[in-house]
Amino acid sequence: MHGSPMVLVVEDDPQFQVLIEAGLNEGGFGCVITASDEEAANLLEEEAGKYCALLTDINLSRTMDGWEAARRARKLKPDIPVI
């Protein structure tokens, strides 16, 4: 969605990824979805100003969890809303 506010989503379940993307698009948001907090941190480091919020699953199946994703996001962009 060109020109829409972008939400960075950290979700490792493909079924939830589809639902979240549909809901955000319906609400007028675009999104970039990643399955890991590491990739989310890399995306924020590259273009922190691109994202208006971070939406993260707490129970990720990789080595770190959603809490870590939120902490890392806040270090890179202290004012980013985290859901």
JOUR-V789182 format. One record per residue. N is the residue number from 0. RES is the residue in three letters. SS is DSSP state (A for helix, B for strand, O for the rest). D_LAST is the distance of its C-alpha to the last C-alpha in Angstrom with 2 decimals. Layout:
# JOUR-V789182
N|RES|SS|D_LAST / N|RES|SS|D_LAST
This chain:
# JOUR-V789182
0|MET|O|20.70 / 1|HIS|O|22.58 / 2|GLY|O|21.69 / 3|SER|O|18.37 / 4|PRO|B|15.23 / 5|MET|B|13.69 / 6|VAL|B|10.21 / 7|LEU|B|10.30 / 8|VAL|B|9.39 / 9|VAL|B|10.30 / 10|GLU|O|11.92 / 11|ASP|O|15.48 / 12|ASP|O|16.73 / 13|PRO|A|18.54 / 14|GLN|A|18.62 / 15|PHE|A|14.88 / 16|GLN|A|14.80 / 17|VAL|A|17.35 / 18|LEU|A|15.67 / 19|ILE|A|12.33 / 20|GLU|A|14.56 / 21|ALA|A|16.79 / 22|GLY|A|14.29 / 23|LEU|A|12.85 / 24|ASN|A|16.52 / 25|GLU|A|17.69 / 26|GLY|O|15.39 / 27|GLY|O|16.92 / 28|PHE|B|14.45 / 29|GLY|B|15.54 / 30|CYS|B|13.70 / 31|VAL|B|14.69 / 32|ILE|B|14.00 / 33|THR|B|14.94 / 34|ALA|O|15.62 / 35|SER|O|15.57 / 36|ASP|A|13.90 / 37|GLU|A|17.33 / 38|GLU|A|17.40 / 39|ALA|A|14.01 / 40|ALA|A|15.52 / 41|ASN|A|18.67 / 42|LEU|A|17.19 / 43|LEU|A|15.58 / 44|GLU|A|18.96 / 45|GLU|A|20.83 / 46|GLU|A|19.07 / 47|ALA|A|16.38 / 48|GLY|A|17.38 / 49|LYS|A|16.78 / 50|TYR|B|12.98 / 51|CYS|B|11.36 / 52|ALA|B|7.68 / 53|LEU|B|6.17 / 54|LEU|B|4.68 / 55|THR|B|6.28 / 56|ASP|O|8.63 / 57|ILE|O|9.80 / 58|ASN|O|13.39 / 59|LEU|O|14.49 / 60|SER|O|18.25 / 61|ARG|O|19.11 / 62|THR|O|20.07 / 63|MET|O|16.75 / 64|ASP|O|13.57 / 65|GLY|A|9.82 / 66|TRP|A|10.38 / 67|GLU|A|12.88 / 68|ALA|A|10.90 / 69|ALA|A|8.59 / 70|ARG|A|12.01 / 71|ARG|A|13.73 / 72|ALA|A|11.50 / 73|ARG|A|12.00 / 74|LYS|A|15.65 / 75|LEU|A|16.08 / 76|LYS|O|14.33 / 77|PRO|O|13.95 / 78|ASP|O|12.68 / 79|ILE|O|9.76 / 80|PRO|B|6.65 / 81|VAL|B|3.78 / 82|ILE|O|0.00
